[in-house]
Amino acid sequence: MEHEPTWVDELRADIGDAPVDRFLARAGGMRVYVPGARLAGSLLVTLAGRDIARWISDRYAGEYLDVPSARAQARDGLKQALREAPDTPVNELANRFGVSARRVLQVKAELAAEEEPPLLAAMRKASSE
């Protein structure tokens, strides 16, 4: 997952950040069944609240929905931020995403490894042997 799912972006735009963040904190990492007409008393309403549950049910009734975890969102958000502005100070990113500066540096290194051309990776491996 490169970025949080599109449905979370749409939900944030329609409902707002604070309620969505509370929902993700409660249900992050879970697979939740989305009921259709009978929302009252469902696990989704308990976790998300009536407004978010109705929004999700209107789009995904009868399906199972994988709710991204806060940790995955922080990781993916950090990767996205590094792709968009790679020169952002490490401490600023660490503070914004609630991770350590060391973790920011690790993610930077992971991104560099992902973007490294295969020939350069093969040459680096051959030179270290």
Sine and cosine of phi, psi and omega as CSV:
sin_phi,cos_phi,sin_psi,cos_psi,sin_omega,cos_omega
0.00,0.00,0.86,-0.51,-0.06,-1.00
-1.00,0.04,-0.51,0.86,-0.03,-1.00
-0.53,-0.85,0.36,-0.93,0.00,-1.00
-0.84,0.54,0.50,-0.86,-0.10,-1.00
-0.83,0.55,0.47,-0.88,-0.01,-1.00
-0.83,0.55,-0.61,0.79,-0.03,-1.00
-0.89,0.45,-0.53,0.85,0.03,-1.00
-0.94,0.34,-0.64,0.77,0.06,-1.00
-0.86,0.50,-0.72,0.69,0.01,-1.00
-0.90,0.43,-0.66,0.75,0.02,-1.00
-0.88,0.47,-0.70,0.72,0.05,-1.00
-0.86,0.51,-0.68,0.73,-0.02,-1.00
-0.90,0.43,-0.61,0.79,-0.06,-1.00
-1.00,0.09,-0.61,0.79,-0.13,-0.99
-0.97,-0.23,-0.59,0.81,-0.04,-1.00
0.89,-0.46,0.34,-0.94,-0.08,-1.00
-0.94,0.34,-0.73,0.68,-0.12,-0.99
-0.87,0.50,-0.77,0.63,0.01,-1.00
-0.90,0.43,-0.60,0.80,0.00,-1.00
-0.92,0.39,-0.66,0.75,0.04,-1.00
-0.87,0.49,-0.65,0.76,0.04,-1.00
-0.89,0.46,-0.69,0.73,0.02,-1.00
-0.88,0.47,-0.72,0.70,-0.01,-1.00
-0.91,0.41,-0.56,0.83,0.04,-1.00
-0.92,0.40,-0.60,0.80,0.00,-1.00
-0.97,0.23,-0.66,0.75,-0.19,-0.98
-0.93,-0.37,0.01,1.00,-0.06,-1.00
-0.82,0.58,0.76,-0.65,0.01,-1.00
1.00,0.00,-0.09,1.00,-0.03,-1.00
-1.00,-0.06,0.40,-0.91,0.20,-0.98
-0.96,-0.29,0.87,-0.50,-0.12,-0.99
-0.88,-0.47,0.72,-0.69,0.09,-1.00
-0.97,0.24,0.68,-0.73,-0.01,-1.00
-0.97,-0.26,0.96,-0.28,0.01,-1.00
-0.95,0.30,0.33,-0.94,0.01,-1.00
-1.00,0.02,-0.99,-0.10,-0.13,-0.99
-0.97,0.24,-0.52,0.85,-0.09,-1.00
-0.99,-0.17,0.99,0.17,0.01,-1.00
-0.99,0.15,-0.59,0.81,-0.09,-1.00
-0.81,0.58,0.78,-0.63,0.04,-1.00
0.98,0.17,0.01,1.00,-0.01,-1.00
-0.98,0.20,0.33,-0.94,0.06,-1.00
-0.86,0.50,-0.61,0.79,-0.01,-1.00
-0.87,0.49,-0.70,0.71,0.02,-1.00
-0.91,0.42,-0.64,0.77,0.02,-1.00
-0.88,0.48,-0.67,0.74,-0.04,-1.00
-0.99,0.17,-0.61,0.80,-0.19,-0.98
-0.96,-0.27,-0.43,0.90,-0.14,-0.99
1.00,-0.04,0.29,-0.96,-0.12,-0.99
-0.89,0.46,-0.71,0.70,-0.08,-1.00
-0.91,0.42,-0.73,0.69,0.00,-1.00
-0.93,0.38,-0.66,0.75,0.01,-1.00
-0.87,0.48,-0.66,0.75,0.02,-1.00
-0.90,0.43,-0.68,0.74,0.01,-1.00
-0.87,0.50,-0.73,0.68,-0.02,-1.00
-0.92,0.39,-0.68,0.74,-0.03,-1.00
-0.90,0.44,-0.59,0.81,0.03,-1.00
-0.87,0.49,-0.46,0.89,-0.07,-1.00
-0.97,-0.23,-0.53,0.85,-0.16,-0.99
-0.79,-0.61,0.43,0.90,-0.03,-1.00
-0.82,0.57,0.72,-0.69,0.04,-1.00
1.00,0.08,-0.01,1.00,-0.01,-1.00
-0.94,-0.34,0.21,-0.98,0.17,-0.99
-0.99,-0.16,0.67,-0.74,-0.06,-1.00
-0.88,-0.47,0.81,-0.59,0.08,-1.00
-1.00,0.06,0.90,-0.43,-0.03,-1.00
-1.00,-0.02,0.83,-0.55,-0.03,-1.00
-0.93,0.37,0.56,-0.83,0.02,-1.00
-0.99,0.16,0.38,-0.92,0.03,-1.00
-0.88,0.47,-0.60,0.80,0.00,-1.00
-0.90,0.43,-0.69,0.72,0.04,-1.00
-0.90,0.43,-0.63,0.78,0.02,-1.00
-0.91,0.41,-0.66,0.75,0.03,-1.00
-0.89,0.45,-0.68,0.74,0.02,-1.00
-0.89,0.46,-0.75,0.66,-0.04,-1.00
-0.93,0.36,-0.60,0.80,0.05,-1.00
-0.91,0.42,-0.63,0.77,0.04,-1.00
-0.90,0.43,-0.69,0.73,0.04,-1.00
-0.88,0.48,-0.69,0.72,-0.01,-1.00
-0.89,0.45,-0.69,0.72,0.00,-1.00
-0.89,0.45,-0.64,0.77,0.01,-1.00
-0.93,0.36,-0.57,0.82,0.05,-1.00
-0.93,0.37,-0.65,0.76,-0.06,-1.00
-0.97,0.25,-0.62,0.79,-0.05,-1.00
-0.62,-0.79,0.98,0.20,-0.09,-1.00
-0.91,0.42,-0.28,0.96,-0.03,-1.00
-1.00,-0.06,0.11,0.99,0.04,-1.00
-0.89,0.45,0.70,-0.71,-0.01,-1.00
-0.84,0.54,0.64,-0.77,-0.05,-1.00
-0.85,0.53,-0.71,0.71,-0.03,-1.00
-0.90,0.43,-0.58,0.81,0.04,-1.00
-0.90,0.44,-0.70,0.72,0.03,-1.00
-0.91,0.41,-0.66,0.75,0.01,-1.00
-0.87,0.49,-0.68,0.73,0.01,-1.00
-0.92,0.39,-0.68,0.73,-0.04,-1.00
-0.90,0.43,-0.61,0.79,-0.09,-1.00
-0.97,-0.24,0.05,1.00,0.07,-1.00
0.92,0.38,0.59,0.81,0.03,-1.00
-0.82,-0.58,0.12,-0.99,0.02,-1.00
-0.99,0.14,0.34,-0.94,0.06,-1.00
-0.88,0.47,-0.57,0.82,0.03,-1.00
-0.88,0.48,-0.64,0.76,0.01,-1.00
-0.91,0.41,-0.62,0.79,0.05,-1.00
-0.87,0.49,-0.70,0.72,0.02,-1.00
-0.90,0.44,-0.61,0.79,0.05,-1.00
-0.89,0.45,-0.69,0.73,0.00,-1.00
-0.92,0.40,-0.62,0.79,0.08,-1.00
-0.86,0.51,-0.69,0.73,0.01,-1.00
-0.91,0.41,-0.64,0.77,0.05,-1.00
-0.88,0.47,-0.68,0.73,0.02,-1.00
-0.90,0.43,-0.65,0.76,0.02,-1.00
-0.90,0.44,-0.64,0.77,0.01,-1.00
-0.92,0.39,-0.60,0.80,0.02,-1.00
-0.92,0.40,-0.58,0.82,-0.09,-1.00
-1.00,-0.03,-0.06,1.00,-0.01,-1.00
-0.94,0.33,0.75,-0.66,0.03,-1.00
-0.87,0.48,0.57,-0.82,-0.05,-1.00
-0.84,0.54,-0.61,0.79,0.00,-1.00
-0.90,0.43,-0.68,0.74,0.01,-1.00
-0.91,0.42,-0.63,0.77,0.04,-1.00
-0.89,0.45,-0.68,0.74,0.02,-1.00
-0.90,0.43,-0.66,0.76,0.02,-1.00
-0.91,0.41,-0.64,0.77,0.00,-1.00
-0.90,0.43,-0.68,0.74,0.00,-1.00
-0.91,0.42,-0.69,0.73,0.00,-1.00
-0.90,0.44,-0.60,0.80,-0.04,-1.00
-0.96,0.27,-0.37,0.93,-0.01,-1.00
-1.00,0.04,-0.15,0.99,-0.02,-1.00
-1.00,0.06,0.00,0.00,0.00,0.00
